[in-house]
Amino acid sequence: MKRIVCSILSTLTLFIALSCNKSDDKTSVIASLGVSVKGTEDVIEIPKRQSKSFEVNLTSDPGPEEALIVTLGANAELVAKYNAAHGTDYQLLPAEAYDLPATPFLLPRYNKVSSLESITLKGAGCIPGEIYLLPLVANKVEGMAAYETPEDKAAYILFKMLLPDQEGEGTQDDPYILNNVNAFMKISAMLREGETVYFKLAGDIDLTGIEWESINGEGKKAALDGDGHTIRNLTAPLFAKLEGSVQNLTIDGATISATTADCGVLAGAAGIAEQPNALVAKNVTVKNASIENTNNRVGGLIGYLYGGVIENVDVECTVSGGQQVGGFIGRMDAGTLINCSAEANVTASNYYAGGLVAYIGTATVKGCHSSGKCSNASTGYSRVGGLIGQMHGGSVENSYSTVAVDGLGHFGGGLIGVVDTQESVAISKSYATGSVTLPQTNNKAGAGALLGYIEKGTVSIENCYATGAIQARRWSSGFVGRNNTGILTIVNGYTTSDVSAIALPGASGIVLGNNGGAVSCSGFIAWNVSNWAFCYPADAVPTAGNYYGTEGTVSSQAVTLGWSTDIWDLSGDEPKLK
């Protein structure tokens, strides 16, 4: 009995001692609190306007001796530390992009893992495609004073909001927003017969490795707003036929090789003949483009424009084709070009080549210019021009060309190769500075530093000049090469072109080989030429009211002739258009 009592007393003493030790250690025991979120090991990607929930636990090591009530929160200070450790530059996930558990965690006494709760990620306030960081920690703890929240036990969630392939309804007020290449490649299928469908790019489109199938918009109008973005690496025209419009877009690095007629980077064909005032393109840039085609109607921008308005569009390209090849447009039946340019190397194997447009029906060209080279390999009637190859009607105003023109056949001009019209063509406040080279061994060259050849029609040239050198045989001059049967009026202009390489019948300042057409000329200056004109009849180009020679300067002679200083800057040796 004595032994039993002693044993009981010993056990009781040990229990009391252990109890005292545990009580004494209570303030020194620190619970290490962490957060665990299941399924967030990789970057979480969630489409815009969608959400996803994830299971979250609170962990404790060791388990607390008292039950804890814990609320989670984001620790913004950990973002900078995470970035420094990982070489990243993530931003803190916006508060509106996630929902924390609605109730606090309950971590029972001695438990190391809490009950399950959930966190919802939804991406509100995020920039699509940007990766954000959310460091979750035990933010508020009730029930125990001694605890810590180590940085390595925070839950680091990486989040990225994805855009859906497309958004919107396709209307003018709510266009389809194309968020990636997949959506962009579905434009053809989204067009609707008899109505205009509106599209807007949400980012750049790179078609590297994709054999592009041109959008066929014939009878279906697409209005595409690039919103300042770029389409890269096209392998075919963006549109086979564009009956709508394209705005605010850059097309970079298009490489197109084709054998079918009607080919251009923006569109093979575009516009509607019955709607010459409808917008086709505005604020568009084409650069680093290459178009090779063995067929007809080929252009850096559009192969065949039926009609429409193109404004503030610039093209940089090399382009080759058969007939009607232009740095900007191959063939243009009607419409208007405003403030457009082509920096191009143009090669045509057959008739019609132009630095800007190869062939124009009736159109207005205003504030446009071209640069580069333009050549035509046809040994017949080449019809090649620095700005326009051949024009049948309309006007050219405030435009110029610096293109070097080179043809193997007849008729080439620094600005316009040929005018052949039943209507009229008006050229005003425009100039050409590029050289014009046609065969010297051919009997019918027809080169002009401004205009190569007038077949017929009424042509007016007012306040224009040309300075490019001419190398040709007959029917050539430093301004208008030949007027066949046209009615030509020239008011205030000049040429300083080097015409010494005109082979027959001698250098001329203005019109050489006038073949019975009517010519009215006033206020014109032919500088440093040996002949005023060679024409039939002999007095077809009057010298009265004009000047040819080398006295003073071109500008001083312009002052004498009464040129308007509202149009001309006469302060230098040679007049310049204002």
C-alpha positions as CSV (number, residue, x, y, z in Angstrom):
1,M,0.0,0.0,0.0
2,K,2.8,2.4,0.8
3,R,4.4,1.6,-2.5
4,I,1.2,2.4,-4.4
5,V,0.8,5.7,-2.6
6,C,4.4,6.7,-3.4
7,S,3.9,5.9,-7.0
8,I,0.8,8.0,-7.2
9,L,2.5,10.8,-5.5
10,S,5.5,10.6,-7.9
11,T,3.2,10.6,-10.9
12,L,1.2,13.5,-9.6
13,T,4.4,15.4,-8.9
14,L,5.7,14.8,-12.5
15,F,2.3,15.9,-13.9
16,I,2.4,19.1,-11.9
17,A,5.9,19.7,-12.9
18,L,5.1,19.2,-16.6
19,S,2.0,21.3,-16.3
20,C,4.1,24.1,-14.7
21,N,6.7,23.8,-17.4
22,K,4.0,24.0,-20.2
23,S,2.4,27.0,-18.5
24,D,5.8,28.7,-18.1
25,D,6.6,28.1,-21.8
26,K,3.3,29.4,-23.1
27,T,4.6,32.9,-23.7
28,S,7.8,31.7,-25.4
29,V,6.2,29.3,-27.9
30,I,5.8,31.2,-31.3
31,A,3.3,29.9,-33.8
32,S,4.7,30.3,-37.3
33,L,1.6,31.1,-39.4
34,G,1.6,30.5,-43.2
35,V,-0.9,30.5,-46.1
36,S,-1.4,27.8,-48.7
37,V,-3.4,28.2,-51.8
38,K,-4.0,25.1,-53.9
39,G,-3.5,25.2,-57.6
40,T,-1.5,28.5,-57.8
41,E,1.9,27.1,-58.5
42,D,2.0,28.6,-62.0
43,V,0.8,31.9,-63.3
44,I,-3.0,32.0,-63.1
45,E,-4.6,33.1,-66.4
46,I,-8.2,34.1,-66.4
47,P,-10.1,35.6,-69.3
48,K,-11.6,39.1,-68.9
49,R,-15.0,39.2,-67.2
50,Q,-14.5,35.7,-65.8
51,S,-13.4,34.5,-62.4
52,K,-12.1,31.4,-60.6
53,S,-11.9,30.3,-57.0
54,F,-9.1,28.5,-55.2
55,E,-9.0,26.6,-52.0
56,V,-6.9,28.3,-49.3
57,N,-5.7,27.0,-45.9
58,L,-4.0,28.6,-42.9
59,T,-1.1,26.6,-41.5
60,S,0.6,26.8,-38.1
61,D,3.9,25.3,-36.9
62,P,3.6,24.3,-34.1
63,G,-0.2,24.0,-33.7
64,P,-1.4,26.8,-31.4
65,E,-2.3,26.0,-27.8
66,E,-5.3,28.2,-28.1
67,A,-7.8,28.4,-30.9
68,L,-7.0,31.2,-33.3
69,I,-9.2,33.4,-35.5
70,V,-7.2,34.7,-38.4
71,T,-8.0,37.1,-41.2
72,L,-6.0,37.1,-44.5
73,G,-4.6,40.1,-46.2
74,A,-2.1,41.3,-48.9
75,N,1.3,42.4,-47.8
76,A,2.4,45.0,-50.3
77,E,5.9,45.2,-48.9
78,L,6.6,41.7,-50.0
79,V,6.2,42.6,-53.7
80,A,9.4,44.6,-53.9
81,K,11.3,41.9,-52.0
82,Y,9.9,39.2,-54.4
83,N,10.9,41.2,-57.4
84,A,14.4,41.8,-56.0
85,A,14.9,38.1,-55.3
86,H,13.5,36.9,-58.7
87,G,14.6,39.7,-61.1
88,T,11.0,40.6,-61.9
89,D,9.0,43.9,-61.9
90,Y,5.5,42.7,-61.0
91,Q,3.0,45.1,-59.7
92,L,0.7,44.4,-56.7
93,L,-2.6,42.8,-57.8
94,P,-5.3,45.5,-57.5
95,A,-7.7,45.0,-54.6
96,E,-10.7,44.9,-57.0
97,A,-9.1,41.9,-58.8
98,Y,-9.7,39.4,-56.0
99,D,-12.1,38.5,-53.2
100,L,-10.7,37.2,-49.9
101,P,-12.6,34.7,-47.8
102,A,-15.8,36.2,-46.5
103,T,-15.2,34.8,-43.0
104,P,-12.0,34.6,-40.9
105,F,-10.2,31.3,-40.5
106,L,-10.7,29.2,-37.4
107,L,-7.6,27.3,-36.4
108,P,-8.5,25.0,-33.5
109,R,-6.2,24.4,-30.5
110,Y,-3.1,22.3,-31.4
111,N,-4.2,22.1,-35.1
112,K,-1.6,22.8,-37.8
113,V,-4.1,23.2,-40.7
114,S,-7.2,25.3,-40.7
115,S,-10.5,24.5,-42.3
116,L,-10.9,25.3,-46.0
117,E,-11.9,28.6,-47.3
118,S,-11.6,30.1,-50.8
119,I,-10.2,33.1,-52.6
120,T,-11.6,34.3,-55.9
121,L,-9.5,35.9,-58.7
122,K,-11.4,38.0,-61.3
123,G,-9.0,40.4,-62.8
124,A,-10.9,43.7,-62.5
125,G,-8.6,46.7,-62.8
126,C,-5.9,44.7,-64.5
127,I,-4.1,45.5,-67.8
128,P,-4.6,42.5,-70.1
129,G,-1.4,40.5,-70.5
130,E,0.3,42.1,-67.5
131,I,1.4,39.7,-64.7
132,Y,0.6,40.8,-61.2
133,L,1.7,39.5,-57.8
134,L,-0.5,38.9,-54.7
135,P,1.4,38.0,-51.5
136,L,-1.2,36.6,-49.0
137,V,-0.3,36.5,-45.3
138,A,-2.1,36.1,-41.9
139,N,-3.0,39.8,-41.5
140,K,-5.0,39.8,-38.3
141,V,-4.7,37.2,-35.5
142,E,-7.0,36.9,-32.5
143,G,-6.5,34.5,-29.5
144,M,-2.7,34.3,-29.2
145,A,-0.1,37.0,-28.7
146,A,3.0,35.0,-29.7
147,Y,3.1,34.3,-33.4
148,E,5.0,35.2,-36.6
149,T,4.3,35.3,-40.3
150,P,7.6,34.4,-42.1
151,E,8.0,35.8,-45.7
152,D,8.7,32.3,-47.0
153,K,5.4,31.1,-45.7
154,A,3.3,33.7,-47.6
155,A,1.3,32.5,-50.5
156,Y,2.7,34.2,-53.7
157,I,0.0,34.2,-56.4
158,L,1.0,35.3,-59.9
159,F,-2.0,36.5,-62.0
160,K,-2.6,37.5,-65.6
161,M,-5.9,38.6,-67.1
162,L,-6.5,37.3,-70.6
163,L,-8.7,39.0,-73.2
164,P,-11.2,36.8,-75.0
165,D,-10.5,36.4,-78.7
166,Q,-13.1,39.1,-79.4
167,E,-15.5,41.4,-77.8
168,G,-18.3,43.7,-78.9
169,E,-21.2,43.4,-81.3
170,G,-19.7,44.6,-84.6
171,T,-21.6,47.8,-84.8
172,Q,-20.1,51.3,-85.2
173,D,-20.7,52.1,-81.5
174,D,-19.6,48.7,-80.3
175,P,-17.2,47.2,-82.8
176,Y,-15.7,43.8,-82.6
177,I,-12.5,44.1,-80.5
178,L,-9.9,41.7,-82.0
179,N,-7.6,40.7,-79.2
180,N,-5.3,38.2,-80.9
181,V,-4.3,36.5,-84.1
182,N,-7.1,33.9,-83.8
183,A,-9.8,36.6,-83.7
184,F,-8.1,38.5,-86.5
185,M,-8.1,35.5,-88.8
186,K,-11.9,35.1,-88.4
187,I,-12.8,38.5,-90.0
188,S,-14.0,36.9,-93.2
189,A,-16.4,34.6,-91.4
190,M,-17.8,37.5,-89.4
191,L,-18.7,39.7,-92.3
192,R,-22.4,40.0,-93.1
193,E,-24.1,40.4,-96.4
194,G,-25.5,43.9,-97.1
195,E,-24.2,45.6,-94.0
196,T,-21.0,47.2,-92.6
197,V,-19.3,45.2,-89.9
198,Y,-16.9,47.2,-87.6
199,F,-13.7,45.9,-86.2
200,K,-10.9,47.3,-84.0
201,L,-7.6,45.9,-83.1
202,A,-6.6,45.6,-79.4
203,G,-3.0,45.0,-80.1
204,D,-0.4,44.3,-82.8
205,I,-0.9,41.2,-85.1
206,D,2.1,39.2,-86.1
207,L,1.5,36.7,-88.9
208,T,5.0,35.2,-88.9
209,G,4.7,31.6,-90.1
210,I,1.1,32.0,-91.3
211,E,0.1,31.8,-94.9
212,W,-2.4,34.6,-94.9
213,E,-5.7,34.1,-96.8
214,S,-6.9,37.5,-97.9
215,I,-10.2,38.7,-96.5
216,N,-12.8,38.7,-99.3
217,G,-15.1,41.6,-98.7
218,E,-16.9,41.7,-102.0
219,G,-20.5,42.6,-101.3
220,K,-19.7,42.7,-97.6
221,K,-18.3,45.9,-96.0
222,A,-15.7,45.7,-93.4
223,A,-14.6,48.8,-91.4
224,L,-11.3,48.1,-89.7
225,D,-9.8,50.5,-87.2
226,G,-6.2,49.6,-86.4
227,D,-6.3,51.9,-83.4
228,G,-2.6,52.7,-83.9
229,H,-1.5,49.1,-84.0
230,T,0.6,47.1,-86.5
231,I,0.1,44.1,-88.7
232,R,3.3,42.3,-89.4
233,N,4.5,39.9,-92.1
234,L,1.6,39.5,-94.4
235,T,2.1,37.0,-97.2
236,A,-0.9,38.1,-99.3
237,P,-3.0,41.2,-99.6
238,L,-4.9,42.0,-96.4
239,F,-8.1,42.2,-98.4
240,A,-8.8,40.5,-101.7
241,K,-11.6,43.0,-102.2
242,L,-12.2,45.9,-99.8
243,E,-15.6,47.6,-100.1
244,G,-15.4,49.2,-96.6
245,S,-12.5,51.1,-95.1
246,V,-9.3,50.8,-93.1
247,Q,-8.0,53.5,-90.7
248,N,-5.2,54.1,-88.2
249,L,-3.1,51.1,-89.1
250,T,0.5,50.2,-89.9
251,I,1.4,47.2,-92.1
252,D,5.0,46.3,-91.7
253,G,7.1,43.7,-93.5
254,A,4.6,42.4,-96.1
255,T,6.2,40.0,-98.6
256,I,3.8,39.1,-101.4
257,S,4.5,37.0,-104.4
258,A,1.6,36.4,-106.8
259,T,0.6,35.7,-110.3
260,T,-3.0,36.8,-110.3
261,A,-4.1,40.3,-111.3
262,D,-5.1,43.0,-108.8
263,C,-2.5,42.9,-106.0
264,G,-1.5,45.3,-103.2
265,V,-0.5,45.1,-99.6
266,L,-3.8,46.6,-98.3
267,A,-6.0,45.2,-100.9
268,G,-6.0,43.6,-104.3
269,A,-9.0,45.6,-105.3
270,A,-10.9,48.3,-103.3
271,G,-13.7,50.8,-103.5
272,I,-16.9,51.0,-105.4
273,A,-17.1,52.9,-108.7
274,E,-20.6,54.3,-107.9
275,Q,-19.3,55.7,-104.6
276,P,-16.2,57.8,-105.5
277,N,-16.5,59.9,-102.2
278,A,-16.6,56.9,-99.9
279,L,-13.7,56.5,-97.5
280,V,-11.3,53.6,-98.4
281,A,-8.3,54.3,-96.3
282,K,-7.1,57.0,-93.8
283,N,-4.0,57.3,-91.6
284,V,-2.4,54.1,-92.9
285,T,1.3,53.3,-93.3
286,V,2.8,50.5,-95.3
287,K,6.5,50.0,-94.8
288,N,9.2,47.5,-95.7
289,A,6.9,45.9,-98.3
290,S,7.9,43.8,-101.2
291,I,5.4,42.8,-104.0
292,E,6.3,40.6,-106.9
293,N,3.7,39.9,-109.5
294,T,3.8,38.8,-113.1
295,N,0.2,40.0,-113.8
296,N,-1.5,43.4,-114.1
297,R,-2.8,46.1,-111.8
298,V,-0.2,45.9,-109.0
299,G,0.4,48.6,-106.4
300,G,2.2,49.1,-103.1
301,L,-1.1,49.8,-101.4
302,I,-3.9,48.7,-103.8
303,G,-3.8,47.0,-107.1
304,Y,-7.1,48.3,-108.5
305,L,-9.1,51.1,-107.0
306,Y,-12.5,51.4,-108.5
307,G,-13.3,54.6,-106.6
308,G,-13.1,56.2,-103.2
309,V,-11.1,58.5,-100.9
310,I,-7.7,57.8,-99.6
311,E,-6.2,60.3,-97.1
312,N,-2.9,60.5,-95.1
313,V,-1.5,57.2,-96.4
314,D,2.2,56.5,-96.8
315,V,3.8,53.6,-98.6
316,E,7.4,52.3,-98.7
317,C,7.9,49.4,-101.0
318,T,9.4,47.6,-103.9
319,V,6.9,46.5,-106.5
320,S,7.0,44.8,-109.8
321,G,4.4,43.5,-112.2
322,G,3.2,43.4,-115.8
323,Q,0.9,46.3,-116.8
324,Q,-0.3,49.2,-114.7
325,V,2.2,49.0,-111.8
326,G,2.4,51.8,-109.2
327,G,4.2,52.5,-106.0
328,F,0.8,53.3,-104.4
329,I,-1.9,52.2,-106.8
330,G,-1.8,50.2,-110.0
331,R,-5.0,51.4,-111.6
332,M,-7.4,54.0,-110.3
333,D,-10.7,54.5,-112.1
334,A,-12.1,57.3,-109.9
335,G,-11.8,58.9,-106.5
336,T,-9.5,61.2,-104.5
337,L,-6.0,61.0,-103.1
338,I,-5.2,63.5,-100.3
339,N,-1.8,63.9,-98.6
340,C,-0.5,60.5,-99.7
341,S,3.0,59.4,-100.6
342,A,5.0,56.5,-102.1
343,E,8.7,55.9,-101.6
344,A,9.0,53.1,-104.0
345,N,11.1,51.2,-106.5
346,V,8.6,50.4,-109.3
347,T,9.2,48.1,-112.2
348,A,6.7,47.3,-115.0
349,S,7.3,44.8,-117.8
350,N,4.5,46.2,-119.9
351,Y,2.6,49.5,-120.3
352,Y,2.0,52.0,-117.6
353,A,4.2,52.6,-114.6
354,G,3.9,55.4,-112.0
355,G,5.8,56.3,-108.9
356,L,2.4,56.9,-107.2
357,V,-0.3,55.7,-109.6
358,A,0.3,53.9,-112.9
359,Y,-3.1,54.6,-114.5
360,I,-5.8,57.1,-113.6
361,G,-9.3,57.3,-115.1
362,T,-10.7,60.5,-113.5
363,A,-9.4,61.5,-110.1
364,T,-8.2,64.2,-107.8
365,V,-4.7,64.1,-106.5
366,K,-3.9,66.7,-103.9
367,G,-0.9,67.2,-101.6
368,C,0.7,63.9,-102.7
369,H,4.3,63.0,-103.6
370,S,6.5,60.2,-104.8
371,S,10.2,59.3,-104.5
372,G,12.5,56.5,-105.6
373,K,12.7,54.9,-109.1
374,C,10.2,54.0,-111.7
375,S,11.0,51.9,-114.8
376,N,9.2,50.3,-117.6
377,A,10.6,47.5,-119.7
378,S,8.1,47.8,-122.6
379,T,9.8,48.8,-125.8
380,G,6.5,50.0,-127.2
381,Y,4.4,52.8,-125.6
382,S,5.8,52.7,-122.1
383,R,3.7,55.5,-120.5
384,V,5.8,56.0,-117.4
385,G,5.7,58.9,-114.9
386,G,7.3,60.0,-111.7
387,L,3.9,60.6,-110.1
388,I,1.4,59.2,-112.6
389,G,2.0,57.0,-115.6
390,Q,-1.1,58.0,-117.6
391,M,-4.1,60.2,-116.7
392,H,-7.4,60.6,-118.5
393,G,-9.1,63.2,-116.4
394,G,-9.1,65.1,-113.2
395,S,-6.6,67.3,-111.4
396,V,-3.2,67.2,-109.7
397,E,-2.6,70.0,-107.1
398,N,0.1,70.7,-104.6
399,S,1.9,67.5,-105.5
400,Y,5.5,66.6,-106.6
401,S,7.8,63.9,-107.6
402,T,11.5,63.3,-107.2
403,V,11.4,59.9,-108.9
404,A,14.0,58.9,-111.5
405,V,12.0,57.8,-114.5
406,D,13.5,55.2,-116.9
407,G,11.7,53.6,-119.8
408,L,12.6,51.4,-122.7
409,G,9.8,52.7,-124.9
410,H,7.9,55.9,-125.7
411,F,6.5,58.6,-123.5
412,G,7.7,59.4,-120.0
413,G,7.4,62.4,-117.7
414,G,8.9,63.6,-114.4
415,L,5.4,64.2,-113.0
416,I,3.0,62.6,-115.5
417,G,3.9,60.3,-118.4
418,V,0.9,60.7,-120.7
419,V,-2.4,62.7,-120.7
420,D,-5.0,61.2,-123.0
421,T,-8.4,62.6,-122.3
422,Q,-11.9,63.3,-123.7
423,E,-12.4,65.6,-120.7
424,S,-9.7,67.8,-119.1
425,V,-6.7,67.6,-116.8
426,A,-5.6,70.4,-114.6
427,I,-2.1,70.5,-113.1
428,S,-1.4,73.3,-110.5
429,K,1.2,74.2,-107.9
430,S,3.2,71.0,-108.6
431,Y,6.7,70.1,-109.7
432,A,9.1,67.4,-110.7
433,T,12.8,67.1,-110.0
434,G,13.6,63.6,-111.1
435,S,15.5,62.7,-114.3
436,V,13.7,61.2,-117.3
437,T,15.5,58.7,-119.5
438,L,14.1,57.2,-122.6
439,P,15.8,55.5,-125.6
440,Q,18.0,57.7,-127.7
441,T,18.0,55.2,-130.5
442,N,14.2,55.2,-130.8
443,N,12.5,57.5,-133.2
444,K,9.5,58.3,-130.9
445,A,10.8,59.0,-127.4
446,G,8.5,61.7,-126.0
447,A,10.1,62.7,-122.8
448,G,9.2,65.8,-120.7
449,A,10.6,67.0,-117.4
450,L,7.1,67.7,-116.2
451,L,4.7,66.0,-118.7
452,G,5.8,63.5,-121.4
453,Y,3.0,63.4,-123.9
454,I,-0.5,64.9,-124.5
455,E,-2.4,62.6,-126.9
456,K,-5.6,64.7,-126.9
457,G,-7.9,66.7,-124.7
458,T,-7.7,69.9,-122.7
459,V,-4.8,70.3,-120.4
460,S,-4.0,73.3,-118.1
461,I,-0.7,73.7,-116.3
462,E,-0.4,76.6,-113.8
463,N,2.3,77.5,-111.4
464,C,4.4,74.4,-112.0
465,Y,8.1,73.8,-112.6
466,A,10.6,71.0,-113.5
467,T,14.3,70.6,-113.0
468,G,15.1,67.0,-113.9
469,A,17.6,66.2,-116.7
470,I,16.2,64.7,-119.9
471,Q,17.9,62.0,-121.9
472,A,15.9,61.1,-124.9
473,R,15.6,61.3,-128.7
474,R,12.8,63.3,-130.3
475,W,9.5,64.7,-129.1
476,S,11.2,65.7,-125.8
477,S,11.8,68.8,-123.8
478,G,12.4,70.3,-120.4
479,F,8.7,70.8,-119.6
480,V,6.2,69.1,-121.9
481,G,7.5,66.6,-124.3
482,R,4.9,66.6,-127.0
483,N,1.4,67.9,-127.5
484,N,-0.2,65.9,-130.2
485,T,-3.7,67.3,-130.7
486,G,-4.5,68.6,-127.3
487,I,-5.5,72.1,-126.2
488,L,-2.7,73.1,-123.8
489,T,-2.6,76.2,-121.6
490,I,0.5,77.1,-119.5
491,V,0.5,79.9,-117.0
492,N,3.5,80.8,-114.8
493,G,6.1,78.1,-114.6
494,Y,9.7,77.4,-115.4
495,T,12.2,74.7,-116.3
496,T,15.9,74.5,-115.5
497,S,16.2,71.0,-116.8
498,D,19.3,69.9,-118.6
499,V,18.1,69.1,-122.1
500,S,21.5,68.7,-123.7
501,A,21.0,64.9,-124.0
502,I,17.9,65.2,-126.3
503,A,19.2,63.7,-129.6
504,L,16.8,65.2,-132.2
505,P,16.1,67.7,-133.4
506,G,17.8,69.8,-130.7
507,A,17.2,71.0,-127.1
508,S,13.9,72.7,-126.4
509,G,12.7,74.7,-123.4
510,I,9.0,73.9,-123.4
511,V,7.2,71.9,-126.1
512,L,9.0,69.9,-128.7
513,G,7.2,68.4,-131.7
514,N,3.8,70.1,-131.2
515,N,1.8,68.2,-133.8
516,G,-1.0,70.7,-134.6
517,G,-2.4,71.1,-131.1
518,A,-3.3,74.5,-129.7
519,V,-0.9,76.0,-127.2
520,S,-1.4,79.1,-125.0
521,C,1.6,80.0,-122.9
522,S,2.2,83.0,-120.6
523,G,4.6,83.9,-117.8
524,F,6.8,80.9,-118.5
525,I,10.6,80.8,-118.1
526,A,12.8,78.4,-120.1
527,W,16.2,78.7,-118.5
528,N,19.4,78.1,-120.3
529,V,18.0,76.4,-123.5
530,S,19.0,76.8,-127.1
531,N,15.5,76.6,-128.5
532,W,12.2,78.1,-127.3
533,A,10.2,75.4,-129.0
534,F,10.2,73.1,-132.0
535,C,6.6,72.8,-133.2
536,Y,4.1,72.7,-135.9
537,P,2.9,75.1,-136.9
538,A,6.0,77.1,-136.3
539,D,4.4,79.8,-134.2
540,A,2.3,77.4,-132.1
541,V,4.1,78.4,-128.9
542,P,4.3,82.2,-128.7
543,T,7.4,83.8,-127.1
544,A,5.6,87.0,-126.1
545,G,4.9,87.3,-122.4
546,N,7.5,84.5,-121.7
547,Y,11.3,84.4,-121.2
548,Y,14.1,82.1,-122.3
549,G,17.7,82.8,-121.7
550,T,20.1,83.2,-118.7
551,E,19.9,86.9,-117.7
552,G,19.7,87.5,-113.9
553,T,18.1,84.7,-112.1
554,V,15.0,82.7,-112.6
555,S,13.3,84.5,-109.7
556,S,14.2,87.9,-111.0
557,Q,12.6,87.0,-114.4
558,A,9.6,85.7,-112.5
559,V,9.2,89.1,-110.7
560,T,9.4,90.8,-114.1
561,L,6.7,88.5,-115.4
562,G,4.5,89.3,-112.4
563,W,4.3,86.0,-110.6
564,S,2.2,86.1,-107.4
565,T,4.2,86.0,-104.2
566,D,1.2,84.5,-102.5
567,I,2.0,81.3,-104.5
568,W,5.7,81.6,-105.0
569,D,8.7,82.2,-102.8
570,L,11.0,84.4,-105.0
571,S,13.7,85.1,-102.4
572,G,16.2,82.6,-103.9
573,D,17.7,82.2,-107.3
574,E,15.0,79.7,-108.3
575,P,11.3,80.2,-107.3
576,K,9.8,77.7,-104.9
577,L,6.1,77.0,-104.3
578,K,4.8,78.0,-100.9
